[in-house]
């Protein structure tokens, strides 16, 4: 497992973090976050505060304590030392437990996000409207946004077909997605992300119009073939997924032969300007 260290800034103060390739997520130093939010004078005092908070959470049977892990991070003296770390979900849960004015903006944001999710359950159109707003704020072109929203519809039709065929969400969904991706682009989802230099970012949010179109063709073809062949279970669905991906793969190869230009590139298509800081939503599609 390889890890790439990084330093994050919070109000001009450092929060140590490390990227875990195996888990596919960032882990952040709990002591650093606690120290900043509670105005501790140094790491030692922050560690004491975290120790007390950890005991309280343990008494409350908070599962966060079992999900926190230890990774080696650079300390003030430059040496690597085992440090309590948590992923984004864990850090937000810790923030909820800290009675600090600095934690209040995070708590308000979490409450707003929770309210929005409940509203979207009642009225799914709100989710589409918010997606449009977010993409526009990020600086995506209108033509790209239209293509991106269409990919969501096509993807939903495919996953509905997988459900009907007895495929389980989670690992099996991800595996079938990889099969389709490999067949049309020549790369698995992870390899495709590596090409574009992505980690947690949504792959489709970084595709060009043409990449989105071919990806849609692959998934739409897999959906139609599945409806015709009526597969049962993962193995049969995997064979159909490859056939659907192959259809788009042939289209890609023919286009590249005619233009001499590769379709899949490191370029992050769609963005026309810097849209500002927008909170990223984790990709749930792969």
SEVO-654381 format. One record per residue (C-alpha): residue number from 1; residue in three letters; y, x, z. Coordinates in pm, 1 decimal. Layout:
<domis>
DOMI resi resn    north     east       up
DOMI  NUM  ALA        Y        X        Z
...
</domis>
This chain:
<domis>
DOMI resi resn    north     east       up
DOMI    1  UNK      0.0      0.0      0.0
DOMI    2  UNK    332.3    149.8   -106.0
DOMI    3  UNK    657.7     60.9     65.8
DOMI    4  UNK   1012.6    126.0    -43.6
DOMI    5  UNK   1265.5    160.2    237.8
DOMI    6  UNK   1611.3     11.9    207.4
DOMI    7  UNK   1916.6    -45.3    422.7
DOMI    8  UNK   2075.9   -390.2    438.8
DOMI    9  UNK   2428.9   -452.7    564.2
DOMI   10  UNK   2527.8   -728.9    802.9
DOMI   11  UNK   2898.4   -735.8    893.5
DOMI   12  UNK   2906.8   -365.1    804.5
DOMI   13  UNK   2618.4   -291.9   1041.5
DOMI   14  UNK   2285.7   -162.2    924.7
DOMI   15  UNK   1966.4   -365.1    931.8
DOMI   16  UNK   1667.2   -149.9    852.3
DOMI   17  UNK   1423.5   -306.0    610.3
DOMI   18  UNK   1116.0   -216.9    412.6
DOMI   19  UNK    961.1   -368.3    101.6
DOMI   20  UNK    587.0   -430.0    127.8
DOMI   21  UNK    429.4   -429.7   -219.3
DOMI   22  UNK    102.5   -574.1    -92.3
DOMI   23  UNK    266.7   -870.6     82.6
DOMI   24  UNK    532.3   -897.4   -188.3
DOMI   25  UNK    816.8   -940.3     58.8
DOMI   26  UNK   1087.3   -765.5    258.2
DOMI   27  UNK   1039.5   -700.4    629.4
DOMI   28  UNK   1342.3   -655.3    853.7
DOMI   29  UNK   1387.4   -478.2   1185.1
DOMI   30  UNK   1390.6   -745.3   1454.6
DOMI   31  UNK   1571.8   -516.6   1700.9
DOMI   32  UNK   1853.9   -456.1   1451.5
DOMI   33  UNK   1906.1   -828.2   1389.3
DOMI   34  UNK   1891.4   -912.6   1760.4
DOMI   35  UNK   2130.2   -629.4   1844.4
DOMI   36  UNK   2392.3   -745.2   1594.4
DOMI   37  UNK   2376.7  -1113.5   1686.8
DOMI   38  UNK   2397.0  -1044.7   2062.4
DOMI   39  UNK   2655.8   -761.7   2045.4
DOMI   40  UNK   2430.4   -503.6   2209.9
DOMI   41  UNK   2593.9   -159.6   2251.0
DOMI   42  UNK   2292.6     35.0   2123.4
DOMI   43  UNK   1930.5     13.0   2010.4
DOMI   44  UNK   1795.8     54.8   2364.2
DOMI   45  UNK   1979.8   -252.1   2493.0
DOMI   46  UNK   1879.9   -447.1   2182.7
DOMI   47  UNK   1515.0   -354.3   2244.8
DOMI   48  UNK   1539.4   -483.4   2603.3
DOMI   49  UNK   1690.5   -812.4   2482.9
DOMI   50  UNK   1415.7   -851.4   2220.2
DOMI   51  UNK   1148.2   -776.0   2480.7
DOMI   52  UNK   1277.9  -1054.5   2707.3
DOMI   53  UNK   1312.9  -1296.4   2414.2
DOMI   54  UNK    964.0  -1211.3   2293.1
DOMI   55  UNK    815.3  -1295.6   2634.2
DOMI   56  UNK    997.1  -1629.7   2637.1
DOMI   57  UNK    876.6  -1716.6   2288.3
DOMI   58  UNK    523.4  -1616.1   2387.0
DOMI   59  UNK    531.3  -1856.7   2682.9
DOMI   60  UNK    641.4  -2129.4   2443.2
DOMI   61  UNK    331.2  -2052.3   2230.5
DOMI   62  UNK    554.1  -1961.6   1939.0
DOMI   63  UNK    331.3  -1846.1   1648.9
DOMI   64  UNK    611.8  -1612.2   1540.3
DOMI   65  UNK    494.2  -1355.8   1794.1
DOMI   66  UNK    155.2  -1331.7   1624.1
DOMI   67  UNK    307.2  -1301.2   1277.1
DOMI   68  UNK    550.7  -1021.3   1368.2
DOMI   69  UNK    411.5   -683.5   1270.3
DOMI   70  UNK    498.7   -319.2   1320.6
DOMI   71  UNK    594.3    -82.2   1042.3
DOMI   72  UNK    739.2    267.9   1048.3
DOMI   73  UNK   1115.9    271.3   1001.9
DOMI   74  UNK   1363.3    557.7   1030.5
DOMI   75  UNK   1518.6    571.6   1378.6
DOMI   76  UNK   1861.1    708.4   1474.3
DOMI   77  UNK   1718.9   1059.3   1504.1
DOMI   78  UNK   1576.8   1035.5   1152.1
DOMI   79  UNK   1213.4   1016.1   1261.5
DOMI   80  UNK    980.0    739.4   1148.4
DOMI   81  UNK    879.4    518.3   1439.4
DOMI   82  UNK    676.8    196.7   1464.0
DOMI   83  UNK    921.9    -92.2   1482.0
DOMI   84  UNK    879.7   -467.4   1521.3
DOMI   85  UNK    956.9   -631.7   1187.4
DOMI   86  UNK    948.3   -984.7   1048.3
DOMI   87  UNK    984.1  -1141.5    705.6
DOMI   88  UNK   1271.7  -1372.0    613.1
DOMI   89  UNK   1105.2  -1680.0    762.0
DOMI   90  UNK   1036.7  -1492.9   1085.6
DOMI   91  UNK   1389.9  -1356.3   1111.7
DOMI   92  UNK   1537.5  -1704.9   1065.1
DOMI   93  UNK   1306.4  -1837.9   1338.8
DOMI   94  UNK   1425.8  -1562.6   1573.4
DOMI   95  UNK   1789.4  -1643.8   1493.0
DOMI   96  UNK   1723.2  -2005.2   1592.5
DOMI   97  UNK   1614.0  -1881.6   1936.7
DOMI   98  UNK   1924.7  -1670.7   2004.6
DOMI   99  UNK   2210.7  -1840.5   2196.3
DOMI  100  UNK   2491.1  -1651.4   2025.9
DOMI  101  UNK   2809.4  -1760.5   1843.6
DOMI  102  UNK   2714.4  -1519.6   1563.6
DOMI  103  UNK   2388.3  -1707.7   1515.9
DOMI  104  UNK   2558.7  -2045.8   1477.3
DOMI  105  UNK   2645.2  -2009.0   1104.1
DOMI  106  UNK   2277.5  -1938.1   1030.4
DOMI  107  UNK   2168.6  -2234.4   1241.1
DOMI  108  UNK   2413.2  -2465.1   1062.9
DOMI  109  UNK   2290.5  -2338.7    726.9
DOMI  110  UNK   1926.1  -2402.4    824.9
DOMI  111  UNK   2016.8  -2754.9    934.8
DOMI  112  UNK   2195.1  -2817.5    603.6
DOMI  113  UNK   1898.9  -2685.2    404.1
DOMI  114  UNK   1661.9  -2907.1    602.2
DOMI  115  UNK   1883.1  -3209.5    540.2
DOMI  116  UNK   1897.7  -3133.5    166.5
DOMI  117  UNK   1518.7  -3105.2    143.9
DOMI  118  UNK   1476.0  -3444.5    314.2
DOMI  119  UNK   1730.7  -3595.1     74.0
DOMI  120  UNK   1544.3  -3447.7   -224.3
DOMI  121  UNK   1218.1  -3604.1   -103.6
DOMI  122  UNK   1392.2  -3943.1   -103.9
DOMI  123  UNK   1572.7  -3880.8   -435.7
DOMI  124  UNK   1414.8  -3603.8   -652.7
DOMI  125  UNK   1709.6  -3617.3   -897.1
DOMI  126  UNK   1918.9  -3444.1   -631.1
DOMI  127  UNK   1698.3  -3136.0   -662.6
DOMI  128  UNK   1771.7  -3119.9  -1037.0
DOMI  129  UNK   2146.0  -3160.2   -978.1
DOMI  130  UNK   2144.7  -2881.7   -720.0
DOMI  131  UNK   1944.7  -2657.4   -949.4
DOMI  132  UNK   2202.8  -2709.7  -1224.1
DOMI  133  UNK   2484.0  -2625.8   -984.2
DOMI  134  UNK   2309.0  -2310.4   -863.1
DOMI  135  UNK   2233.3  -2180.9  -1213.6
DOMI  136  UNK   2591.6  -2242.1  -1324.5
DOMI  137  UNK   2727.6  -2059.7  -1019.9
DOMI  138  UNK   2503.8  -1765.2  -1101.0
DOMI  139  UNK   2655.3  -1749.1  -1448.6
DOMI  140  UNK   2373.4  -1872.9  -1673.1
DOMI  141  UNK   2459.6  -2014.3  -2015.9
DOMI  142  UNK   2420.1  -2388.4  -2074.8
DOMI  143  UNK   2159.1  -2334.3  -2348.2
DOMI  144  UNK   1951.8  -2118.6  -2112.9
DOMI  145  UNK   1981.3  -2374.2  -1831.5
DOMI  146  UNK   1852.7  -2648.5  -2061.8
DOMI  147  UNK   1551.6  -2435.8  -2154.2
DOMI  148  UNK   1487.6  -2346.2  -1789.6
DOMI  149  UNK   1486.7  -2709.0  -1677.8
DOMI  150  UNK   1244.2  -2790.7  -1958.9
DOMI  151  UNK   1007.9  -2519.0  -1832.6
DOMI  152  UNK    998.3  -2694.8  -1495.3
DOMI  153  UNK    888.8  -3018.8  -1662.8
DOMI  154  UNK    622.4  -2840.3  -1870.5
DOMI  155  UNK    496.4  -2651.3  -1565.4
DOMI  156  UNK    468.5  -2975.8  -1366.1
DOMI  157  UNK    260.0  -3136.0  -1641.4
DOMI  158  UNK     28.7  -2834.1  -1637.6
DOMI  159  UNK    -19.7  -2832.0  -1259.9
DOMI  160  UNK    -82.0  -3208.2  -1265.9
DOMI  161  UNK   -356.7  -3142.4  -1522.0
DOMI  162  UNK   -500.3  -2864.2  -1305.1
DOMI  163  UNK   -506.5  -3101.9  -1008.5
DOMI  164  UNK   -693.1  -3357.2  -1217.7
DOMI  165  UNK   -942.4  -3089.2  -1318.7
DOMI  166  UNK  -1017.2  -2994.5   -958.0
DOMI  167  UNK   -819.7  -2669.0   -948.4
DOMI  168  UNK   -678.2  -2585.1   -605.4
DOMI  169  UNK   -314.9  -2487.9   -557.5
DOMI  170  UNK   -233.4  -2144.6   -421.6
DOMI  171  UNK   -462.7  -1862.4   -527.9
DOMI  172  UNK   -629.0  -2054.8   -813.1
DOMI  173  UNK   -292.1  -2165.2   -952.7
DOMI  174  UNK   -169.6  -1804.5   -939.4
DOMI  175  UNK   -486.0  -1679.0  -1108.2
DOMI  176  UNK   -459.8  -1928.7  -1393.9
DOMI  177  UNK    -89.9  -1845.2  -1432.3
DOMI  178  UNK   -183.0  -1477.7  -1463.6
DOMI  179  UNK   -443.9  -1560.5  -1729.0
DOMI  180  UNK   -188.1  -1753.2  -1935.1
DOMI  181  UNK     75.1  -1483.5  -1891.0
DOMI  182  UNK   -164.7  -1204.5  -1989.8
DOMI  183  UNK   -279.2  -1396.0  -2297.9
DOMI  184  UNK     67.4  -1464.2  -2439.5
DOMI  185  UNK    273.9  -1168.4  -2316.9
DOMI  186  UNK      7.7   -902.1  -2264.4
DOMI  187  UNK    105.0   -877.2  -1896.0
DOMI  188  UNK     11.1  -1044.3  -1570.2
DOMI  189  UNK    292.9  -1201.7  -1370.9
DOMI  190  UNK    318.3   -893.3  -1149.7
DOMI  191  UNK    321.9   -658.0  -1450.2
DOMI  192  UNK    587.7   -875.6  -1616.0
DOMI  193  UNK    801.8   -859.6  -1301.5
DOMI  194  UNK    759.9   -483.4  -1289.7
DOMI  195  UNK    880.5   -460.3  -1650.8
DOMI  196  UNK   1199.4   -640.7  -1551.1
DOMI  197  UNK   1238.4   -455.8  -1222.9
DOMI  198  UNK   1187.0   -769.1  -1012.5
DOMI  199  UNK   1041.6   -812.8   -666.6
DOMI  200  UNK   1094.7  -1147.5   -495.8
DOMI  201  UNK   1309.4  -1284.8   -778.0
DOMI  202  UNK   1185.3  -1569.2   -994.6
DOMI  203  UNK   1039.4  -1427.9  -1317.0
DOMI  204  UNK   1142.5  -1726.2  -1529.2
DOMI  205  UNK   1497.9  -1700.6  -1400.9
DOMI  206  UNK   1505.5  -1358.6  -1566.6
DOMI  207  UNK   1354.0  -1451.4  -1902.9
DOMI  208  UNK   1547.2  -1484.7  -2228.2
DOMI  209  UNK   1551.5  -1814.4  -2419.0
DOMI  210  UNK   1277.0  -1683.8  -2646.3
DOMI  211  UNK   1059.0  -1572.5  -2357.5
DOMI  212  UNK   1099.9  -1913.7  -2194.3
DOMI  213  UNK   1007.7  -2089.1  -2519.2
DOMI  214  UNK    688.6  -1887.4  -2568.3
DOMI  215  UNK    592.8  -1930.2  -2204.5
DOMI  216  UNK    641.8  -2306.9  -2245.4
DOMI  217  UNK    431.4  -2304.3  -2562.1
DOMI  218  UNK    151.4  -2129.2  -2373.1
DOMI  219  UNK    159.1  -2373.5  -2081.7
DOMI  220  UNK    203.7  -2683.5  -2298.9
DOMI  221  UNK    -89.5  -2570.9  -2518.0
DOMI  222  UNK   -305.8  -2518.4  -2210.1
DOMI  223  UNK   -212.9  -2867.3  -2089.7
DOMI  224  UNK   -302.0  -3037.1  -2419.0
DOMI  225  UNK   -628.6  -2845.3  -2453.7
DOMI  226  UNK   -722.3  -2939.1  -2098.6
DOMI  227  UNK   -657.9  -3306.1  -2168.5
DOMI  228  UNK   -882.0  -3286.9  -2476.8
DOMI  229  UNK  -1162.9  -3075.8  -2326.9
DOMI  230  UNK  -1159.1  -3230.7  -1976.5
DOMI  231  UNK  -1264.7  -2917.4  -1782.3
DOMI  232  UNK  -1404.6  -2937.4  -1431.6
DOMI  233  UNK  -1309.8  -2673.6  -1179.4
DOMI  234  UNK  -1152.6  -2330.4  -1194.6
DOMI  235  UNK  -1390.7  -2147.8  -1430.7
DOMI  236  UNK  -1365.9  -2402.2  -1711.6
DOMI  237  UNK   -989.5  -2431.5  -1662.2
DOMI  238  UNK   -958.6  -2052.6  -1682.4
DOMI  239  UNK  -1117.0  -2046.8  -2028.8
DOMI  240  UNK   -876.0  -2316.5  -2146.8
DOMI  241  UNK   -580.2  -2136.3  -1987.9
DOMI  242  UNK   -661.2  -1827.8  -2194.5
DOMI  243  UNK   -687.7  -2031.0  -2513.9
DOMI  244  UNK   -348.7  -2188.0  -2445.6
DOMI  245  UNK   -196.7  -1848.1  -2379.3
DOMI  246  UNK   -356.5  -1705.5  -2696.0
DOMI  247  UNK   -175.1  -1965.0  -2909.1
DOMI  248  UNK    163.5  -1845.9  -2782.4
DOMI  249  UNK     43.7  -1485.7  -2796.8
DOMI  250  UNK    -23.5  -1515.8  -3170.2
DOMI  251  UNK    322.9  -1665.9  -3219.8
DOMI  252  UNK    475.4  -1373.8  -3030.3
DOMI  253  UNK    288.3  -1115.9  -3237.5
DOMI  254  UNK    385.4  -1279.1  -3566.3
DOMI  255  UNK    750.2  -1293.5  -3464.3
DOMI  256  UNK    750.3   -930.7  -3353.1
DOMI  257  UNK    585.7   -828.5  -3680.3
DOMI  258  UNK    861.2  -1004.1  -3876.3
DOMI  259  UNK   1156.0   -881.5  -3667.7
DOMI  260  UNK   1029.2   -545.7  -3543.9
DOMI  261  UNK   1176.1   -634.5  -3203.4
DOMI  262  UNK    966.4   -692.9  -2889.5
DOMI  263  UNK    998.2  -1035.4  -2728.5
DOMI  264  UNK    924.6   -923.1  -2373.4
DOMI  265  UNK   1182.7   -671.4  -2258.2
DOMI  266  UNK   1330.5   -541.3  -1932.1
DOMI  267  UNK   1646.0   -742.4  -2006.7
DOMI  268  UNK   1718.0  -1025.6  -1766.3
DOMI  269  UNK   1815.5  -1293.9  -2014.9
DOMI  270  UNK   2039.5  -1595.8  -1965.7
DOMI  271  UNK   2316.9  -1449.9  -1752.9
DOMI  272  UNK   2655.8  -1443.7  -1921.4
DOMI  273  UNK   2866.9  -1338.2  -1622.9
DOMI  274  UNK   2854.8  -1254.3  -1254.2
DOMI  275  UNK   2812.1  -1588.3  -1086.0
DOMI  276  UNK   2873.7  -1464.9   -730.8
DOMI  277  UNK   2652.7  -1461.9   -425.3
DOMI  278  UNK   2407.1  -1750.7   -414.1
DOMI  279  UNK   2116.2  -1777.6   -172.8
DOMI  280  UNK   1795.7  -1713.9   -364.9
DOMI  281  UNK   1515.0  -1967.7   -353.8
DOMI  282  UNK   1163.4  -1822.0   -343.6
DOMI  283  UNK    954.4  -1884.6   -651.0
DOMI  284  UNK    676.3  -2130.7   -582.6
DOMI  285  UNK    542.3  -2149.2   -931.5
DOMI  286  UNK    308.3  -1851.2   -945.0
</domis>
